[in-house]
Amino acid sequence: MSRILVDIDDDMLAFAQQQLGTKTKRETINRALTMVAAISADDRARVLRWLQENAEDFLDFDVLEDRERSGL
């Protein structure tokens, strides 16, 4: 196992912890890496297509636009 110093967005990490049900930063990052590594390129493409087709049902674009304007 390697040790690495990296800057991580605290809000994004907290959101990932909430979504993954993890308690520590280490557990969150390792779980996310495991999940990403397990997903094939075809699966990622299929999910991306689905998200593009259904994004309006799940994403609040006003909130995303506000976040982008504020630099978050």
Order of alpha helices (4+ residues) and beta strands (2+ residues): alpha-alpha-alpha-alpha
